Amino acid sequence: MAEPETEPHIEVDTTLGVRSSYTASLTSSVVDYPYEHGRRYHAFRGGSYILPNDETEMDRLDLNHALMTKVIGDRLYLAPLVGQDVHRVLDIGTGTGIWAIEMGDTHPNAHILGNDLSPIQPAWVPPNVKFEVDDVESQWMHNSPFDFIFCRYMACCILDWLRLTKSIYDNLKPGGWAEFQDYDLQYYSGDGSLTEKHSTLTWINTLLDAARTLKREPCPGPKQAQWVKDAGFQTVKHQLFQIPIGPWAKDKRMKDLGMCNLAQTLEGLEGFSLRLFCGILKWPEEEVLLLLSKVRKELKGSEFHAIFNFHVTYGQKP
């Protein structure tokens, strides 16, 4: 009997990424995650970060990454790194690690380090990417300075922004760049259509006030340029981008951004709210969920044209 025809031998791609070294040394306490209101939260330095770290939130973070890169022109960063020797890159608060991984793919000759309170990053990554569990508000213990340090979406996370910005400055090589990308989460409308009668404005204002009681700034974007200058950076550049919430904009690009923003906002409503409203403001969970149902309905409707701002600031160490 003739042998059956077979496909050619499948070769192994030896260029695939190696297992990230952080997985080998995690202690059980770091991954002993607490659960509140049906959501999972980080264990290391518990309470430092108000959002969940479960699969639902990880999906939202990746969607938010897509939004932020779209906003700035389908780019990972705006700092002028072209022509620079970029060998060591640090991504602080890396989250799912998606920015660090894409940075590793586009800069194969650079070593990318991402750190976070939660070890939720993939175990298999490009060979030039590594992750570690760390708290960026603790003393930095890196052996060598970096060429580029990236700080994105740390709203509601940081107690002392001036100290963090100085740590970033101190851990850069002379001539190195740092870039900060963050939101001003205050919702508004350019045409006055979003008003106090809307549950959405009640919700976001209450959320921002609750975050501020924890001394963790929920709207760092517009303040970062001054912090960067105060830390000693030069050639400081600051750009502001408006992001619609929902597909109400006429412009095709803005409509796309608004739809992406609406999707990540709806996905995150409970994660944004439960710990702050129940744990800090002591609202009953049922009351929070009722408010969120009203917000969800409004955001899916067309009563108002809500916007919030996204800020990018970068600077160079002399």
N, C-alpha and C positions, 0 to 999 in steps of 0.2 A: 504494500500500500504506500502510495506516495506521501511524503511528509507534507503537512499543510503549509501553505505560504504564511510567512510571518513578516511583521514589520521589521525594519532594520533595528539593530541593538540600540537601546535608549542609553545615551551617554549621560553621565553625571556632569552637571554644571558646577565646576569647582570654584567658580567666582561668587557663588551665593554667600550671603552673610554668615558670620559666625555667631554662636550663641553669646548674647550680651553677658558680660562678666558679673553684672549686679545680681543675677539670679542665684549665683553660687553661694553668696554670703548673707542672704537675708535671714534674719532671726524671726522666730515665730511671732514675736510681739509686733513686728512691722506689718505682718499680714493677718493679724488677729482683728479683723475689721469689725467695728460696732455697727449695729443696725438701728435706725430710728425711722419711724413712720413708714416702714417698709422699704427704706432705702439704705444702701451701704455707704459708709464713710471711712476716711483714712484713719489709721491707728497711730502712726508715728507723729508725735507732737499733736495729739488729739485736740480738736477744737480750733486749730490754727487756720483751717480752711473750711468754709461754711457749706460748700457744695458736696454732693455725693461723689463717689468714685466707681459706681457700678457700671454695668454694661450699657444701660440706657444713657447715662451721662457721658460715657466714653464715645458713644455714637454721636451725641450732640456736640461734643468737643471737636470731633473730626468734621462735622458739618460746619461748625463755627470757624474752623481752620480754612475750609473752602471759602467761606464768606470773607474772611479777613484778607486772604490772598487775592480774591476777586476785586475787593475794594481798591487795593493799591496797584491794580493793573496786572493781575495774575503773576505776581512776584512774591518771593519769600521775604524780601527786605528791600529797603530803599537806600541804605547807606552806600556810598560810592566805593565799593570794594574792588571794582575792576582795576587791574594793574597792581593791586596790593598783594603782598605775600600773606595769604591766609592759610595758616597751618593748624592753628588751634582755635576752635570755636566752642563757646559755652552757651547752651540754651537753658535758662533758668526757669523753673516751673514748667517743665516740658510737657506735662499732662500725658497724653497717649503717645507722645514721642513722634508724632507725625511730621512736625516741622524739622526736627533733627534728622529724621530718616530721609526726607526729601533733600535736605541740605547735604547730607552725606552722599546722596546719589548725584547731585549736581556739582559737588566739589569733592571728587574722589581722592584728591591729594591732601585734603584737610582731615584732621581728627576732630570729630564732633562729640562733645560730651553733653548729655542732657541730665538734669537732676529734678527731683520732685519728691514730695512727701509720700506719694503712693507709688509702689512698684507695679504699675498697670501697663507698662510699655511691652511691646512684643518681645518674645524671647529670641526671635531670629531677626537679625538686622544686618545692614551692610557692614562689611568688615571694619570700616573706619568710624563706626558709631558705637558709643557706649553709654549706658545709663547707670545712675546711682541714686540711692535714696539720700536726700540731704535737705536741710532747712536753710534757705538762703539768708534768713535773718540771724543765723548763728555765725560764729567766726568762720571765715573762709580759710580752708587749709590746702589750697592747691599748690603743687610744687613748682609750677611754671605759669607765667602769665599767658593771657590769651590775645589773639589778634582781633577777635570779634566776639562780643558778648551780646546776646539777644534776650530781651525781656518783653514778653507779650502776654496780654490778657491776665494781669495780676490784680484786677479790680477786686476789692473786698478781701484781699489776701495779706496785705502788708501793714504792719504796725508803724514802722519808721522808714518812710520812703527816702528821707535824706541819708540815713545810714546805709540803706541798700544801694543807693546811687553812688555813694562814696566807696562802698565795697567793690562795686563794678569798676569804678575808675581805678582803684588801687590794684586790681587784678588784670588790668590791661597792659600790654606792651606799649611803650612810647610810640605814638603814631597809630595805635589801634583804635577801633571804632566800637561804639556801643549804640544799640538801637532799642527804643522803647515804643511799643505799639499797645495802645489801650483805649478803652471806651470812656466816654462821659455818658453814663447810663440814664441821665435825666431825659425822659421822653418830652417831646414838644411837637408842635405843628407850625409850619410856616404860615398857614392861612387861618389860624385860630380855631380850627375845627376840633381839636382835642381840648376838652374843658373839664372842670371839676365835677361835672355831672357824670362823667364817665368812670366806671369802675377801674378801667385801665390806669388812669392817672392816680386814683386813690391807691391802687396796688403798688405802682412803682414808687410813689412818694413815701409810702409806708415802709417799703423794702429798703430804700436808701437811708431813711432815718434809723431803721433798726441796725443796718450795717455800721452806721456812724457811731452808734452807742458802743460798738465793739472796738472803736478807734481804728477801723480798717476802711480806708477811703474807697467808696464805691465808684467814684468818678475821678480817677487819677489822670486821665488823658490830658486835660487842659492845663494841669499843673506841672507836667513833667519837664517841659522846656526850661522852666525856672530852676527846678531841681538839678537838671543836667548842667546848667550854667553855674549854679552854686557849687557843684562838686568839682569844678575846674575844667570841664570840657570846653573845647574850642570848636570853631566851624560848626556851630549848632544850627540845625535845620529843623523846622517844625511845620508839619502839614496837617490840615484838618479835612476830613472826609465826612460827608453826610450819608447816612444809611437809612432808607425808608424801612418801615415795618409793614410789610404787605405789598402786594403788586399794584398799588394805586398810581404809581408814577407813569407818565406818558412816555418818557425816554426808555428805550428798550433795555439799555444796560441797567438803569436804575430800577426798572421793573423786575429784572432778573435778581438784582441784589435784594430788593424788597421781599421777593418770594423766598429766597434762601434765608433771609433774616427771620421771616415769619415762621418758617419751618423749625429753625433752631430755637426760637423763642417759645413756640408752643410745646416743643419737646422738653424744654427746660423749666416750664412754669412751676411745677411742683418742687423740683430740685432747688430752684432759686429761693423758694418761699418757705418750705416747711420748717427748716431748722430755725430760721430767723423769726418767723411769725409765732411758731409754737414754743420754741425754746427760749427766745429772748423776750418777745412781747406777750407770751403766755396766752395766745389765742387758742381756743379749742380747735382741734384739727378739722372738725366739721365746718366751722366758720371759715377757715382758710380755704377749704375745698370749694365751698359755695362761692366765695369771692373769685377764685380762679376760674370757675365755670362761667361766670359773668365776663371775666377778662377774655377768656378763650372765645366766647361768642362775639364780643366786640372786635377782637383782632381779626376774626374771620369775616367780619362784615365790612361795611364801607362808610361808616358814620364819620370817621375822622382820618386824617392823613398824618400818622405819627412818624417821627424821625428821632434818631439819636446820633451822636457824633462819635467818630473814630479818629484818634490822634496818633500821628507817627512823629517821633522826635529822635534824631540821631546826632551824635557828636564825636569828636576825635580827641584822644588824649595827646597833649603836646609832646 
